[in-house]
Amino acid sequence: MKRVLLVEDNEMNRDMLRRRLERRGYEVLLAGDGREALQVAGSELPDVVLMDMSLPEIDGWQATRELKGDPATGTIPVIALTAHAMAGDREKALAAGCDAYETKPVELTRLIAKMEELTGGLA
Amino acid sequence: MSGRPPGASGSPGLVPGWLDRPRFDSVAEECGWSRRRLAEFYVDGTRDALAQMRAALAAGSTGELRRLAHGCVGSSATCGVQAMSEQCRAIELAALDGEPAAMDEALDRAERIFGQVAAALADG
């Protein structure tokens, strides 16, 4: 079973996406801000990170830069999630080190396809 | 899933297209919930979020208001509740501008729309 770290500060969004992913066979680890994401990623080494970019404490851009800069977590694929497509967000996410970019609301099938592409196979 | 779609009997006061029913149904199914369960989850969570926004505005915490509104944009869009997603985006933009009267007005409007949305979803 693949392990996904879902980084999302909004409880409703987090609960819904967690349920949707668990029902598709993923183990979902949770973090509510960028600082917690760094801690969980470092200790649990998930297969992929789904990173909301608008986060308290350390935002998603900074958390991704730190994850990618750490040899222990630098190879974990990060998919950026944002609530609305702002001009330049995609480029900004890729510049921060994100491997892919998805806008909310999440289309589950498309997100899972992207996750599998980045992690090399089905869960 | 069973029962009528939320809002099936009409939604006075809400603009056509306020709810993206295919998206609502799809998310309910993906969550393993009935329509009723998702409606309750959405209404309870959004009611709390609006109360927190009102408290943030009263406290002058514009950043917190913006963060809460941003979350509500996403959760409403996920559930297909377009009317609330759009109005919460208006709150987010008002908070970015930092004009208290505009924030208050946008939040007032969101609270009114939410009352209609909650009634319509309960009607399902």
gemmi code that builds the backbone of each chain (N, CA, C; Angstrom):
import gemmi

chains = {
    "A": [
        ("MET", (0.842, -1.195, 0.000), (0.000, 0.000, 0.000), (0.881, 1.250, 0.000)),
        ("LYS", (0.616, 2.132, -0.930), (1.415, 3.356, -0.998), (0.977, 4.349, 0.070)),
        ("ARG", (1.967, 5.105, 0.515), (1.694, 6.063, 1.580), (1.776, 7.479, 1.035)),
        ("VAL", (0.717, 8.217, 1.298), (0.580, 9.587, 0.804), (0.591, 10.534, 1.993)),
        ("LEU", (1.421, 11.551, 1.943), (1.354, 12.607, 2.954), (0.499, 13.734, 2.392)),
        ("LEU", (-0.648, 13.962, 3.021), (-1.565, 15.024, 2.606), (-1.363, 16.220, 3.531)),
        ("VAL", (-0.909, 17.316, 2.949), (-0.637, 18.529, 3.730), (-1.727, 19.549, 3.397)),
        ("GLU", (-2.585, 19.794, 4.350), (-3.773, 20.633, 4.110), (-4.231, 21.198, 5.445)),
        ("ASP", (-4.399, 22.510, 5.518), (-4.778, 23.114, 6.803), (-6.283, 23.148, 7.025)),
        ("ASN", (-7.059, 23.011, 5.971), (-8.515, 23.070, 6.130), (-9.051, 21.673, 6.445)),
        ("GLU", (-9.703, 21.579, 7.607), (-10.124, 20.269, 8.101), (-11.107, 19.571, 7.164)),
        ("MET", (-12.033, 20.327, 6.606), (-13.016, 19.710, 5.715), (-12.347, 19.161, 4.463)),
        ("ASN", (-11.482, 19.973, 3.868), (-10.786, 19.514, 2.662), (-9.924, 18.295, 2.959)),
        ("ARG", (-9.284, 18.330, 4.123), (-8.392, 17.232, 4.515), (-9.194, 15.947, 4.716)),
        ("ASP", (-10.319, 16.051, 5.422), (-11.124, 14.853, 5.710), (-11.676, 14.227, 4.432)),
        ("MET", (-12.166, 15.078, 3.539), (-12.758, 14.531, 2.309), (-11.705, 13.871, 1.437)),
        ("LEU", (-10.572, 14.532, 1.243), (-9.559, 13.946, 0.358), (-8.941, 12.698, 0.990)),
        ("ARG", (-8.786, 12.729, 2.312), (-8.266, 11.529, 2.987), (-9.196, 10.342, 2.741)),
        ("ARG", (-10.469, 10.547, 2.942), (-11.424, 9.448, 2.731), (-11.387, 8.953, 1.293)),
        ("ARG", (-11.355, 9.889, 0.362), (-11.385, 9.511, -1.058), (-10.141, 8.704, -1.423)),
        ("LEU", (-9.010, 9.072, -0.874), (-7.773, 8.343, -1.178), (-7.738, 6.986, -0.471)),
        ("GLU", (-8.182, 6.950, 0.773), (-8.176, 5.674, 1.506), (-9.066, 4.654, 0.808)),
        ("ARG", (-10.179, 5.103, 0.296), (-11.080, 4.184, -0.401), (-10.509, 3.696, -1.719)),
        ("ARG", (-9.476, 4.378, -2.190), (-8.795, 3.919, -3.405), (-7.518, 3.147, -3.071)),
        ("GLY", (-7.338, 2.834, -1.792), (-6.270, 1.921, -1.405), (-4.974, 2.556, -0.925)),
        ("TYR", (-4.990, 3.838, -0.643), (-3.781, 4.500, -0.155), (-3.817, 4.631, 1.369)),
        ("GLU", (-2.626, 4.564, 1.960), (-2.497, 4.940, 3.361), (-2.207, 6.432, 3.387)),
        ("VAL", (-2.983, 7.172, 4.154), (-2.862, 8.633, 4.131), (-2.325, 9.147, 5.464)),
        ("LEU", (-1.192, 9.829, 5.398), (-0.621, 10.525, 6.546), (-1.051, 11.982, 6.437)),
        ("LEU", (-1.238, 12.644, 7.573), (-1.774, 14.004, 7.541), (-0.836, 15.004, 8.193)),
        ("ALA", (-0.830, 16.210, 7.642), (-0.146, 17.335, 8.274), (-0.985, 18.580, 8.021)),
        ("GLY", (-1.049, 19.466, 9.023), (-1.905, 20.638, 8.922), (-1.182, 21.923, 8.588)),
        ("ASP", (0.142, 21.880, 8.562), (0.908, 23.064, 8.163), (2.274, 22.614, 7.647)),
        ("GLY", (3.016, 23.575, 7.137), (4.286, 23.228, 6.520), (5.300, 22.661, 7.491)),
        ("ARG", (5.294, 23.181, 8.701), (6.256, 22.687, 9.694), (5.981, 21.221, 10.024)),
        ("GLU", (4.702, 20.904, 10.237), (4.321, 19.518, 10.530), (4.623, 18.623, 9.326)),
        ("ALA", (4.430, 19.157, 8.135), (4.720, 18.376, 6.928), (6.190, 17.962, 6.890)),
        ("LEU", (7.073, 18.880, 7.243), (8.501, 18.557, 7.238), (8.811, 17.470, 8.263)),
        ("GLN", (8.162, 17.568, 9.416), (8.397, 16.560, 10.464), (7.912, 15.177, 10.028)),
        ("VAL", (6.685, 15.135, 9.497), (6.105, 13.839, 9.112), (6.858, 13.251, 7.913)),
        ("ALA", (7.196, 14.089, 6.962), (7.921, 13.587, 5.790), (9.274, 13.015, 6.209)),
        ("GLY", (9.937, 13.699, 7.117), (11.256, 13.234, 7.562), (11.205, 11.947, 8.342)),
        ("SER", (10.148, 11.771, 9.119), (10.075, 10.564, 9.957), (9.408, 9.398, 9.249)),
        ("GLU", (8.478, 9.675, 8.337), (7.695, 8.597, 7.722), (8.097, 8.278, 6.288)),
        ("LEU", (8.807, 9.165, 5.648), (9.245, 8.988, 4.255), (8.125, 8.437, 3.358)),
        ("PRO", (7.076, 9.224, 3.148), (5.957, 8.765, 2.306), (6.386, 8.591, 0.847)),
        ("ASP", (5.544, 7.927, 0.084), (5.849, 7.710, -1.335), (5.610, 8.973, -2.157)),
        ("VAL", (4.678, 9.795, -1.703), (4.357, 11.026, -2.436), (3.746, 12.035, -1.459)),
        ("VAL", (3.941, 13.307, -1.741), (3.373, 14.368, -0.912), (2.379, 15.181, -1.742)),
        ("LEU", (1.192, 15.383, -1.186), (0.208, 16.292, -1.787), (0.241, 17.559, -0.947)),
        ("MET", (0.700, 18.648, -1.531), (1.016, 19.855, -0.773), (0.089, 21.016, -1.129)),
        ("ASP", (-0.814, 21.340, -0.208), (-1.550, 22.603, -0.355), (-0.509, 23.710, -0.214)),
        ("MET", (-0.604, 24.737, -1.024), (0.444, 25.755, -0.998), (0.122, 26.897, -0.039)),
        ("SER", (-1.159, 27.067, 0.300), (-1.555, 28.131, 1.213), (-1.681, 27.551, 2.614)),
        ("LEU", (-0.604, 27.656, 3.378), (-0.553, 27.011, 4.690), (-0.062, 27.989, 5.744)),
        ("PRO", (-0.508, 27.789, 6.993), (0.047, 28.610, 8.075), (1.461, 28.143, 8.448)),
        ("GLU", (2.116, 28.901, 9.286), (3.479, 28.602, 9.748), (4.456, 28.700, 8.579)),
        ("ILE", (4.768, 27.553, 7.982), (5.599, 27.546, 6.777), (4.670, 27.241, 5.615)),
        ("ASP", (4.651, 28.084, 4.573), (3.718, 27.816, 3.475), (4.228, 26.672, 2.580)),
        ("GLY", (3.393, 26.278, 1.638), (3.721, 25.126, 0.807), (4.945, 25.321, -0.059)),
        ("TRP", (5.155, 26.557, -0.478), (6.333, 26.824, -1.317), (7.610, 26.582, -0.519)),
        ("GLN", (7.640, 27.139, 0.693), (8.834, 27.014, 1.532), (9.022, 25.571, 1.990)),
        ("ALA", (7.917, 24.917, 2.381), (8.013, 23.524, 2.829), (8.563, 22.642, 1.715)),
        ("THR", (8.125, 22.895, 0.478), (8.617, 22.095, -0.649), (10.113, 22.342, -0.870)),
        ("ARG", (10.507, 23.598, -0.812), (11.950, 23.898, -0.976), (12.768, 23.166, 0.079)),
        ("GLU", (12.269, 23.142, 1.321), (13.023, 22.484, 2.391), (13.029, 20.968, 2.223)),
        ("LEU", (11.879, 20.412, 1.810), (11.829, 18.960, 1.559), (12.809, 18.569, 0.466)),
        ("LYS", (12.805, 19.343, -0.604), (13.656, 19.014, -1.746), (15.134, 19.270, -1.450)),
        ("GLY", (15.398, 20.140, -0.482), (16.784, 20.439, -0.141), (17.394, 19.476, 0.851)),
        ("ASP", (16.560, 18.611, 1.404), (17.040, 17.644, 2.394), (17.318, 16.313, 1.683)),
        ("PRO", (18.533, 15.799, 1.776), (18.846, 14.535, 1.082), (17.918, 13.388, 1.482)),
        ("ALA", (17.389, 13.415, 2.713), (16.527, 12.317, 3.172), (15.160, 12.341, 2.496)),
        ("THR", (14.696, 13.509, 2.104), (13.342, 13.630, 1.545), (13.328, 14.203, 0.117)),
        ("GLY", (14.483, 14.533, -0.376), (14.567, 15.248, -1.653), (14.033, 14.498, -2.860)),
        ("THR", (13.988, 13.182, -2.778), (13.513, 12.416, -3.942), (12.012, 12.094, -3.863)),
        ("ILE", (11.369, 12.463, -2.774), (9.915, 12.190, -2.654), (9.166, 13.138, -3.588)),
        ("PRO", (8.353, 12.603, -4.492), (7.591, 13.484, -5.392), (6.609, 14.361, -4.615)),
        ("VAL", (6.523, 15.616, -5.016), (5.585, 16.557, -4.391), (4.628, 17.075, -5.471)),
        ("ILE", (3.335, 16.937, -5.205), (2.315, 17.494, -6.097), (1.694, 18.704, -5.401)),
        ("ALA", (1.797, 19.867, -6.030), (1.225, 21.097, -5.463), (-0.270, 21.123, -5.705)),
        ("LEU", (-1.028, 21.547, -4.673), (-2.477, 21.714, -4.790), (-2.819, 23.161, -4.427)),
        ("THR", (-3.535, 23.840, -5.311), (-3.982, 25.193, -4.957), (-5.464, 25.330, -5.275)),
        ("ALA", (-6.139, 26.196, -4.502), (-7.596, 26.314, -4.603), (-8.038, 27.028, -5.868)),
        ("HIS", (-7.195, 27.865, -6.407), (-7.567, 28.583, -7.631), (-6.299, 28.856, -8.418)),
        ("ALA", (-6.418, 28.753, -9.714), (-5.240, 28.914, -10.558), (-4.884, 30.394, -10.673)),
        ("MET", (-3.855, 30.801, -10.004), (-3.372, 32.169, -10.113), (-2.283, 32.187, -11.191)),
        ("ALA", (-2.196, 33.313, -11.891), (-1.174, 33.432, -12.920), (0.198, 33.211, -12.294)),
        ("GLY", (0.946, 32.302, -12.872), (2.306, 32.074, -12.393), (2.417, 31.026, -11.304)),
        ("ASP", (1.273, 30.537, -10.778), (1.345, 29.543, -9.699), (2.048, 28.263, -10.135)),
        ("ARG", (1.747, 27.810, -11.351), (2.353, 26.569, -11.822), (3.869, 26.714, -11.882)),
        ("GLU", (4.317, 27.811, -12.477), (5.749, 28.039, -12.607), (6.386, 28.183, -11.222)),
        ("LYS", (5.670, 28.852, -10.337), (6.181, 29.060, -8.984), (6.324, 27.716, -8.257)),
        ("ALA", (5.313, 26.834, -8.453), (5.360, 25.519, -7.814), (6.527, 24.703, -8.345)),
        ("LEU", (6.708, 24.719, -9.637), (7.806, 23.952, -10.235), (9.156, 24.528, -9.801)),
        ("ALA", (9.229, 25.862, -9.705), (10.481, 26.488, -9.269), (10.813, 26.126, -7.825)),
        ("ALA", (9.769, 25.908, -7.014), (9.998, 25.526, -5.614), (10.440, 24.075, -5.506)),
        ("GLY", (10.295, 23.319, -6.605), (10.718, 21.920, -6.589), (9.585, 20.935, -6.714)),
        ("CYS", (8.349, 21.423, -6.835), (7.221, 20.496, -7.003), (7.386, 19.734, -8.317)),
        ("ASP", (6.968, 18.467, -8.294), (7.096, 17.624, -9.484), (5.877, 17.742, -10.391)),
        ("ALA", (4.771, 18.186, -9.815), (3.544, 18.335, -10.598), (2.643, 19.322, -9.876)),
        ("TYR", (1.541, 19.669, -10.549), (0.685, 20.749, -10.067), (-0.763, 20.402, -10.378)),
        ("GLU", (-1.631, 20.529, -9.386), (-3.061, 20.262, -9.597), (-3.863, 21.387, -8.964)),
        ("THR", (-4.931, 21.788, -9.624), (-5.793, 22.808, -9.036), (-6.975, 22.145, -8.329)),
        ("LYS", (-7.443, 22.809, -7.293), (-8.659, 22.369, -6.608), (-9.861, 23.007, -7.297)),
        ("PRO", (-11.022, 22.401, -7.315), (-11.301, 21.140, -6.652), (-10.607, 19.963, -7.355)),
        ("VAL", (-10.141, 19.051, -6.525), (-9.383, 17.920, -7.035), (-10.281, 16.983, -7.829)),
        ("GLU", (-9.820, 16.633, -9.019), (-10.443, 15.555, -9.796), (-9.685, 14.291, -9.417)),
        ("LEU", (-10.338, 13.403, -8.675), (-9.628, 12.286, -8.054), (-8.918, 11.391, -9.070)),
        ("THR", (-9.598, 11.067, -10.145), (-8.996, 10.172, -11.137), (-7.727, 10.779, -11.723)),
        ("ARG", (-7.795, 12.074, -12.010), (-6.616, 12.736, -12.588), (-5.485, 12.838, -11.568)),
        ("LEU", (-5.846, 13.121, -10.332), (-4.821, 13.210, -9.290), (-4.132, 11.863, -9.098)),
        ("ILE", (-4.926, 10.793, -9.034), (-4.345, 9.470, -8.825), (-3.454, 9.079, -10.001)),
        ("ALA", (-3.873, 9.409, -11.201), (-3.038, 9.111, -12.376), (-1.690, 9.815, -12.253)),
        ("LYS", (-1.739, 11.046, -11.786), (-0.492, 11.807, -11.618), (0.364, 11.199, -10.512)),
        ("MET", (-0.273, 10.801, -9.426), (0.469, 10.182, -8.321), (1.143, 8.901, -8.784)),
        ("GLU", (0.410, 8.101, -9.560), (0.970, 6.830, -10.023), (2.086, 7.037, -11.030)),
        ("GLU", (1.930, 8.051, -11.847), (2.984, 8.374, -12.811), (4.280, 8.730, -12.075)),
        ("LEU", (4.138, 9.437, -10.976), (5.316, 9.899, -10.236), (5.899, 8.827, -9.325)),
        ("THR", (5.076, 7.837, -8.959), (5.577, 6.832, -8.027), (5.769, 5.470, -8.701)),
        ("GLY", (5.480, 5.422, -9.996), (5.816, 4.220, -10.751), (4.917, 3.033, -10.535)),
        ("GLY", (3.634, 3.194, -10.716), (2.752, 2.036, -10.719), (1.549, 2.184, -9.836)),
        ("LEU", (0.696, 1.190, -9.875), (-0.557, 1.226, -9.127), (-0.318, 0.961, -7.653)),
        ("ALA", (-1.234, 1.495, -6.828), (-1.124, 1.318, -5.371), (-1.361, -0.132, -5.003)),
    ],
    "B": [
        ("MET", (-26.214, 5.003, -2.862), (-26.863, 6.284, -2.628), (-28.362, 6.172, -2.822)),
        ("SER", (-29.091, 6.935, -2.082), (-30.530, 6.879, -2.223), (-31.111, 8.259, -1.947)),
        ("GLY", (-32.387, 8.388, -2.273), (-33.068, 9.647, -1.999), (-32.907, 10.616, -3.133)),
        ("ARG", (-33.689, 11.709, -3.046), (-33.616, 12.736, -4.079), (-32.313, 13.500, -3.959)),
        ("PRO", (-31.842, 14.075, -5.052), (-30.657, 14.919, -4.957), (-30.955, 16.123, -4.081)),
        ("PRO", (-29.949, 16.633, -3.360), (-30.180, 17.823, -2.556), (-30.737, 18.951, -3.404)),
        ("GLY", (-31.699, 19.645, -2.866), (-32.259, 20.792, -3.551), (-33.211, 20.431, -4.669)),
        ("ALA", (-33.579, 19.159, -4.752), (-34.380, 18.712, -5.890), (-35.748, 19.390, -5.952)),
        ("SER", (-36.242, 19.821, -4.804), (-37.577, 20.400, -4.817), (-37.557, 21.917, -5.001)),
        ("GLY", (-36.428, 22.464, -5.357), (-36.367, 23.907, -5.581), (-35.575, 24.590, -4.490)),
        ("SER", (-34.956, 25.726, -4.845), (-34.068, 26.413, -3.927), (-34.318, 27.901, -4.011)),
        ("PRO", (-35.393, 28.386, -3.359), (-35.732, 29.792, -3.461), (-34.577, 30.680, -3.017)),
        ("GLY", (-34.324, 31.724, -3.809), (-33.272, 32.665, -3.450), (-31.919, 32.334, -4.005)),
        ("LEU", (-31.715, 31.114, -4.427), (-30.413, 30.720, -4.962), (-30.437, 30.790, -6.487)),
        ("VAL", (-29.324, 31.241, -7.044), (-29.255, 31.359, -8.499), (-29.158, 29.965, -9.123)),
        ("PRO", (-29.651, 29.809, -10.349), (-29.482, 28.529, -11.033), (-27.993, 28.184, -11.096)),
        ("GLY", (-27.710, 26.922, -10.906), (-26.310, 26.499, -10.954), (-25.595, 26.636, -9.623)),
        ("TRP", (-26.350, 26.945, -8.559), (-25.703, 27.114, -7.242), (-25.037, 25.820, -6.788)),
        ("LEU", (-25.575, 24.681, -7.258), (-25.007, 23.383, -6.881), (-24.661, 22.595, -8.138)),
        ("ASP", (-23.445, 22.120, -8.206), (-23.014, 21.218, -9.276), (-23.341, 19.806, -8.793)),
        ("ARG", (-24.528, 19.338, -9.187), (-24.999, 18.059, -8.648), (-24.123, 16.869, -9.026)),
        ("PRO", (-23.677, 16.780, -10.275), (-22.800, 15.646, -10.597), (-21.548, 15.612, -9.713)),
        ("ARG", (-20.992, 16.792, -9.454), (-19.794, 16.828, -8.583), (-20.162, 16.425, -7.155)),
        ("PHE", (-21.269, 16.941, -6.651), (-21.705, 16.595, -5.294), (-21.876, 15.084, -5.162)),
        ("ASP", (-22.562, 14.502, -6.124), (-22.812, 13.059, -6.076), (-21.517, 12.268, -6.203)),
        ("SER", (-20.626, 12.734, -7.066), (-19.360, 12.038, -7.280), (-18.513, 12.047, -6.012)),
        ("VAL", (-18.459, 13.195, -5.349), (-17.660, 13.284, -4.118), (-18.280, 12.430, -3.017)),
        ("ALA", (-19.610, 12.440, -2.919), (-20.269, 11.589, -1.917), (-19.902, 10.125, -2.154)),
        ("GLU", (-19.959, 9.716, -3.390), (-19.644, 8.320, -3.716), (-18.176, 8.016, -3.415)),
        ("GLU", (-17.293, 8.921, -3.788), (-15.858, 8.696, -3.546), (-15.542, 8.644, -2.054)),
        ("CYS", (-16.320, 9.386, -1.257), (-16.137, 9.368, 0.195), (-16.803, 8.145, 0.836)),
        ("GLY", (-17.638, 7.459, 0.080), (-18.382, 6.337, 0.644), (-19.548, 6.790, 1.505)),
        ("TRP", (-20.062, 7.983, 1.197), (-21.141, 8.570, 1.978), (-22.412, 8.661, 1.137)),
        ("SER", (-23.538, 8.687, 1.837), (-24.798, 9.016, 1.165), (-24.791, 10.516, 0.868)),
        ("ARG", (-25.727, 10.928, 0.016), (-25.872, 12.369, -0.235), (-26.170, 13.105, 1.074)),
        ("ARG", (-27.023, 12.503, 1.871), (-27.419, 13.126, 3.139), (-26.202, 13.322, 4.043)),
        ("ARG", (-25.341, 12.316, 4.093), (-24.160, 12.396, 4.964), (-23.225, 13.505, 4.491)),
        ("LEU", (-23.024, 13.604, 3.188), (-22.147, 14.672, 2.682), (-22.774, 16.040, 2.937)),
        ("ALA", (-24.097, 16.139, 2.765), (-24.769, 17.414, 3.016), (-24.585, 17.833, 4.472)),
        ("GLU", (-24.742, 16.891, 5.384), (-24.557, 17.214, 6.810), (-23.120, 17.622, 7.099)),
        ("PHE", (-22.187, 16.881, 6.518), (-20.766, 17.205, 6.711), (-20.477, 18.616, 6.210)),
        ("TYR", (-20.984, 18.927, 5.034), (-20.722, 20.244, 4.441), (-21.368, 21.362, 5.261)),
        ("VAL", (-22.622, 21.170, 5.609), (-23.356, 22.224, 6.335), (-22.738, 22.457, 7.720)),
        ("ASP", (-22.439, 21.396, 8.435), (-21.857, 21.556, 9.780), (-20.496, 22.255, 9.709)),
        ("GLY", (-19.661, 21.807, 8.792), (-18.318, 22.377, 8.685), (-18.330, 23.820, 8.213)),
        ("THR", (-19.219, 24.129, 7.281), (-19.269, 25.490, 6.753), (-19.880, 26.445, 7.769)),
        ("ARG", (-20.842, 25.954, 8.532), (-21.414, 26.799, 9.600), (-20.308, 27.197, 10.583)),
        ("ASP", (-19.501, 26.238, 10.966), (-18.387, 26.528, 11.883), (-17.413, 27.521, 11.253)),
        ("ALA", (-17.108, 27.312, 9.973), (-16.139, 28.185, 9.290), (-16.654, 29.624, 9.238)),
        ("LEU", (-17.946, 29.797, 8.967), (-18.506, 31.157, 8.911), (-18.478, 31.818, 10.288)),
        ("ALA", (-18.740, 31.041, 11.325), (-18.676, 31.605, 12.686), (-17.245, 32.036, 13.008)),
        ("GLN", (-16.290, 31.238, 12.567), (-14.878, 31.597, 12.799), (-14.493, 32.837, 11.998)),
        ("MET", (-15.046, 32.949, 10.786), (-14.766, 34.152, 9.981), (-15.333, 35.386, 10.663)),
        ("ARG", (-16.548, 35.263, 11.206), (-17.177, 36.396, 11.882), (-16.332, 36.815, 13.090)),
        ("ALA", (-15.836, 35.825, 13.830), (-14.996, 36.131, 14.999), (-13.683, 36.778, 14.563)),
        ("ALA", (-13.112, 36.302, 13.476), (-11.845, 36.861, 12.980), (-12.046, 38.306, 12.551)),
        ("LEU", (-13.172, 38.575, 11.891), (-13.455, 39.944, 11.459), (-13.636, 40.860, 12.675)),
        ("ALA", (-14.369, 40.377, 13.678), (-14.597, 41.178, 14.891), (-13.286, 41.477, 15.608)),
        ("ALA", (-12.351, 40.534, 15.519), (-11.057, 40.709, 16.193), (-10.061, 41.483, 15.337)),
        ("GLY", (-10.463, 41.826, 14.126), (-9.551, 42.538, 13.231), (-8.456, 41.664, 12.661)),
        ("SER", (-8.666, 40.348, 12.692), (-7.649, 39.410, 12.191), (-7.872, 39.146, 10.701)),
        ("THR", (-7.432, 40.085, 9.898), (-7.688, 39.993, 8.460), (-7.016, 38.773, 7.835)),
        ("GLY", (-5.810, 38.474, 8.290), (-5.102, 37.312, 7.752), (-5.836, 36.016, 8.043)),
        ("GLU", (-6.366, 35.923, 9.254), (-7.118, 34.725, 9.632), (-8.417, 34.637, 8.834)),
        ("LEU", (-9.068, 35.778, 8.640), (-10.292, 35.802, 7.829), (-9.985, 35.315, 6.417)),
        ("ARG", (-8.909, 35.789, 5.867), (-8.527, 35.387, 4.510), (-8.245, 33.882, 4.447)),
        ("ARG", (-7.539, 33.370, 5.455), (-7.200, 31.947, 5.480), (-8.468, 31.085, 5.577)),
        ("LEU", (-9.383, 31.494, 6.442), (-10.632, 30.736, 6.604), (-11.473, 30.784, 5.332)),
        ("ALA", (-11.535, 31.961, 4.727), (-12.319, 32.094, 3.492), (-11.699, 31.240, 2.380)),
        ("HIS", (-10.384, 31.237, 2.320), (-9.689, 30.438, 1.315), (-10.037, 28.944, 1.461)),
        ("GLY", (-10.064, 28.487, 2.705), (-10.421, 27.087, 2.943), (-11.848, 26.791, 2.508)),
        ("CYS", (-12.735, 27.752, 2.736), (-14.148, 27.574, 2.380), (-14.345, 27.608, 0.861)),
        ("VAL", (-13.505, 28.366, 0.170), (-13.535, 28.336, -1.305), (-13.284, 26.901, -1.769)),
        ("GLY", (-12.268, 26.274, -1.189), (-11.889, 24.924, -1.605), (-12.908, 23.875, -1.215)),
        ("SER", (-13.391, 23.924, 0.029), (-14.329, 22.881, 0.470), (-15.662, 23.005, -0.272)),
        ("SER", (-16.084, 24.239, -0.530), (-17.344, 24.428, -1.258), (-17.200, 23.978, -2.706)),
        ("ALA", (-16.071, 24.296, -3.312), (-15.841, 23.859, -4.693), (-15.758, 22.342, -4.771)),
        ("THR", (-15.126, 21.728, -3.796), (-15.031, 20.264, -3.781), (-16.412, 19.638, -3.772)),
        ("CYS", (-17.323, 20.210, -2.980), (-18.679, 19.665, -2.872), (-19.598, 20.168, -3.983)),
        ("GLY", (-19.082, 21.033, -4.829), (-19.895, 21.536, -5.934), (-20.852, 22.644, -5.533)),
        ("VAL", (-20.662, 23.223, -4.344), (-21.548, 24.305, -3.902), (-20.966, 25.619, -4.431)),
        ("GLN", (-21.256, 25.863, -5.687), (-20.628, 26.963, -6.417), (-20.945, 28.322, -5.807)),
        ("ALA", (-22.202, 28.494, -5.364), (-22.610, 29.800, -4.835), (-21.765, 30.189, -3.626)),
        ("MET", (-21.480, 29.225, -2.757), (-20.670, 29.534, -1.578), (-19.197, 29.678, -1.932)),
        ("SER", (-18.729, 28.861, -2.859), (-17.325, 28.967, -3.257), (-17.042, 30.367, -3.806)),
        ("GLU", (-17.946, 30.854, -4.655), (-17.755, 32.178, -5.249), (-17.832, 33.282, -4.196)),
        ("GLN", (-18.778, 33.155, -3.258), (-18.910, 34.221, -2.256), (-17.746, 34.192, -1.265)),
        ("CYS", (-17.237, 33.007, -0.953), (-16.073, 32.944, -0.058), (-14.834, 33.500, -0.758)),
        ("ARG", (-14.785, 33.343, -2.050), (-13.689, 33.969, -2.807), (-13.808, 35.501, -2.712)),
        ("ALA", (-15.047, 36.001, -2.716), (-15.250, 37.450, -2.564), (-14.762, 37.916, -1.190)),
        ("ILE", (-14.996, 37.096, -0.167), (-14.491, 37.452, 1.176), (-12.962, 37.466, 1.163)),
        ("GLU", (-12.383, 36.452, 0.536), (-10.920, 36.345, 0.472), (-10.327, 37.592, -0.204)),
        ("LEU", (-10.952, 38.007, -1.295), (-10.442, 39.179, -2.020), (-10.639, 40.454, -1.196)),
        ("ALA", (-11.783, 40.551, -0.501), (-12.021, 41.715, 0.352), (-10.992, 41.765, 1.477)),
        ("ALA", (-10.659, 40.593, 2.012), (-9.657, 40.555, 3.083), (-8.279, 40.946, 2.551)),
        ("LEU", (-8.010, 40.599, 1.315), (-6.731, 41.012, 0.701), (-6.659, 42.529, 0.609)),
        ("ASP", (-7.801, 43.145, 0.265), (-7.848, 44.609, 0.167), (-7.815, 45.264, 1.549)),
        ("GLY", (-8.359, 44.551, 2.543), (-8.296, 45.040, 3.918), (-9.287, 46.125, 4.263)),
        ("GLU", (-10.338, 46.270, 3.481), (-11.352, 47.296, 3.753), (-12.451, 46.688, 4.636)),
        ("PRO", (-12.580, 47.114, 5.893), (-13.507, 46.465, 6.831), (-14.953, 46.402, 6.338)),
        ("ALA", (-15.453, 47.493, 5.747), (-16.856, 47.492, 5.312), (-17.074, 46.459, 4.208)),
        ("ALA", (-16.121, 46.328, 3.310), (-16.247, 45.359, 2.213), (-16.187, 43.931, 2.749)),
        ("MET", (-15.326, 43.705, 3.730), (-15.236, 42.366, 4.327), (-16.541, 42.017, 5.015)),
        ("ASP", (-17.092, 42.989, 5.754), (-18.342, 42.761, 6.484), (-19.485, 42.469, 5.515)),
        ("GLU", (-19.528, 43.240, 4.447), (-20.589, 43.062, 3.458), (-20.477, 41.692, 2.783)),
        ("ALA", (-19.262, 41.310, 2.431), (-19.059, 40.007, 1.767), (-19.422, 38.864, 2.705)),
        ("LEU", (-19.086, 39.019, 3.968), (-19.407, 37.963, 4.938), (-20.916, 37.903, 5.197)),
        ("ASP", (-21.544, 39.065, 5.283), (-23.012, 39.103, 5.428), (-23.679, 38.317, 4.301)),
        ("ARG", (-23.217, 38.583, 3.111), (-23.805, 37.932, 1.938), (-23.557, 36.422, 1.968)),
        ("ALA", (-22.367, 36.026, 2.388), (-22.056, 34.589, 2.491), (-22.976, 33.925, 3.511)),
        ("GLU", (-23.234, 34.607, 4.608), (-24.111, 34.034, 5.639), (-25.534, 33.875, 5.113)),
        ("ARG", (-25.982, 34.845, 4.322), (-27.333, 34.736, 3.746), (-27.399, 33.579, 2.750)),
        ("ILE", (-26.404, 33.501, 1.885), (-26.385, 32.415, 0.901), (-26.311, 31.064, 1.614)),
        ("PHE", (-25.496, 31.011, 2.663), (-25.356, 29.742, 3.371), (-26.693, 29.285, 3.964)),
        ("GLY", (-27.459, 30.227, 4.498), (-28.767, 29.859, 5.052), (-29.649, 29.209, 3.997)),
        ("GLN", (-29.601, 29.753, 2.791), (-30.393, 29.195, 1.691), (-29.848, 27.833, 1.261)),
        ("VAL", (-28.509, 27.746, 1.216), (-27.870, 26.482, 0.812), (-28.200, 25.380, 1.821)),
        ("ALA", (-28.088, 25.703, 3.096), (-28.343, 24.695, 4.139), (-29.792, 24.205, 4.047)),
        ("ALA", (-30.716, 25.142, 3.817), (-32.131, 24.745, 3.706), (-32.350, 23.868, 2.483)),
        ("ALA", (-31.711, 24.238, 1.381), (-31.893, 23.470, 0.147), (-31.288, 22.070, 0.274)),
        ("LEU", (-30.121, 21.969, 0.902), (-29.496, 20.656, 1.064), (-30.313, 19.783, 2.016)),
        ("ALA", (-30.879, 20.409, 3.043), (-31.710, 19.648, 3.996), (-32.969, 19.129, 3.331)),
        ("ASP", (-33.374, 19.842, 2.284), (-34.590, 19.473, 1.569), (-34.399, 18.200, 0.746)),
        ("GLY", (-33.116, 17.803, 0.568), (-32.841, 16.600, -0.239), (-33.211, 15.362, 0.526)),
    ],
}
model = gemmi.Model(1)
for chain_id, residues in chains.items():
    chain = gemmi.Chain(chain_id)
    for i, (resn, *xyz) in enumerate(residues, 1):
        res = gemmi.Residue()
        res.name, res.seqid = resn, gemmi.SeqId(i, " ")
        for name, pos in zip(("N", "CA", "C"), xyz):
            atom = gemmi.Atom()
            atom.name, atom.element = name, gemmi.Element(name[0])
            atom.pos, atom.b_iso = gemmi.Position(*pos), 0.0
            res.add_atom(atom)
        chain.add_residue(res)
    model.add_chain(chain)
structure = gemmi.Structure()
structure.add_model(model)
structure.setup_entities()
